[in-house]
Amino acid sequence: MDATLDGDVVRLSGPGREQFYDNRGYGRPDDDALDLAPVEAAHLLFRGDIENVDGMDFRSFLATTDCTLDFLVYKDLRDRGFYLSPGRWRDAGDGVDFVVYPRGDGPWGDDVEYRMRVVGERERIAATSIDETLAVVDEESEITYLGVDTPDISGTSDTDLPSDVYGALLADRVVLWDPPTDLYRQAFYGRPLDGREVDGPIQCSLLEAAYLAERDVVRVDAEHAGIVERGREVEGDRFDRRLAVYRTLRERDVVPKTGFKFGSDFRTYADVESADDLGHSEHLVRVVAAGHEFAPRDLALDVRLAHGVRKTMVFALVDGSEVEWLSLSRLTP
């Protein structure tokens, strides 16, 4: 059968449909003929299932169409036993390079296992554009798959709060000299000044203190704005973004604590009954502006670290006071 390149479509004459679509899930049927995306034609050339496209062998065709990254992912998924279609054949929308079907299924059915986007390790990815599985191809052509989800961030860590607790604004924290015991024990705010004595003074981060001051729980010598202004002095705009996320987490009955030792902004506890009997934190949260662009290397690093400490990596995308949640995890198709 003849294979010709027409713009960005390779056309196979009959019986292309029967041989490659009906039996093996390639392309988009056109009566007995078949339209192939360049990546599908490259795979058939690589396998030797078609001899050439307009006289071009695999090497020439790949150089002409420049679909190398897509080819590497397409071949890897085919080798893993999946049928998949270029997003264009399924009207999958911008950003979706492949629609991957469950094993044993193909383009003849309606079930979809993954909607996949292919990126190189040096590309930048807009945070608000990540809503499908990522296939990241590194410089040595190894592929890392990252699953994307919208997590349910909620908990049961609600506690009645006191009022009018005096605190001192010292450097980049607030010390509560005579706090109610439950503020730390039950609500898990701050940390004992003496790490072993939980009934004495506690030190709160500026985020904790600012949140408590908003609710008239804590007062300091300066006006309430003094805590926020101190936060902006030490962190700039990042403080406001982190405060928006901290506030949202507490309002959802989730306890956020610093995630510094994990390289993130927060670690979170969904169900705190007592600071004396904590379980493992569930999420690591990194706070970014909604307009942020990720480097795939940073995503891979965060996801790998979270997995290594048995947590889920969550990104909080902040636009003013609005927060959107995005979680990523390592995926093995």
VENKA-V349860 format. One record per residue. SS is DSSP state (alpha for helix, beta for strand, coil for the rest). Layout:
# VENKA-V349860
ss={SS & SS}
This chain:
# VENKA-V349860
ss={coil & coil & beta & beta & beta & beta & coil & coil & beta & beta & beta & beta & coil & coil & coil & alpha & alpha & alpha & alpha & alpha & alpha & alpha & coil & coil & coil & coil & coil & beta & beta & beta & coil & coil & beta & beta & beta & beta & beta & alpha & alpha & alpha & alpha & alpha & alpha & alpha & alpha & alpha & alpha & coil & coil & coil & coil & coil & beta & coil & coil & beta & coil & alpha & alpha & alpha & alpha & alpha & alpha & alpha & alpha & coil & coil & alpha & alpha & alpha & alpha & alpha & alpha & alpha & alpha & alpha & alpha & alpha & alpha & coil & coil & coil & coil & beta & beta & beta & alpha & alpha & alpha & alpha & coil & coil & coil & coil & coil & coil & coil & beta & beta & beta & coil & coil & coil & coil & coil & coil & coil & coil & coil & coil & coil & coil & coil & beta & beta & beta & beta & beta & beta & beta & coil & coil & coil & beta & beta & beta & alpha & alpha & alpha & coil & coil & coil & beta & beta & beta & beta & beta & coil & coil & coil & coil & coil & beta & beta & beta & beta & beta & beta & beta & coil & coil & coil & coil & coil & coil & coil & coil & coil & coil & coil & coil & coil & coil & coil & beta & beta & beta & beta & beta & beta & coil & coil & beta & beta & beta & beta & coil & coil & coil & coil & alpha & alpha & alpha & alpha & alpha & coil & coil & coil & coil & coil & beta & beta & coil & coil & coil & coil & coil & coil & coil & coil & coil & beta & beta & beta & beta & alpha & alpha & alpha & alpha & alpha & alpha & alpha & alpha & alpha & coil & coil & coil & beta & beta & beta & coil & coil & coil & alpha & alpha & alpha & alpha & alpha & alpha & alpha & alpha & alpha & alpha & alpha & alpha & coil & alpha & alpha & alpha & alpha & alpha & alpha & alpha & alpha & alpha & alpha & alpha & alpha & alpha & alpha & alpha & coil & coil & coil & beta & beta & beta & beta & coil & alpha & alpha & alpha & coil & coil & coil & beta & beta & beta & beta & coil & coil & coil & coil & coil & coil & coil & coil & coil & coil & coil & coil & coil & beta & beta & beta & beta & beta & beta & beta & coil & coil & coil & beta & beta & beta & alpha & alpha & alpha & alpha & alpha & alpha & alpha & alpha & alpha & alpha & alpha & alpha & alpha & coil & coil & coil & beta & beta & beta & beta & beta & beta & beta & beta & coil & coil & beta & beta & beta & beta & beta & beta & beta & beta & beta & beta & coil & coil}
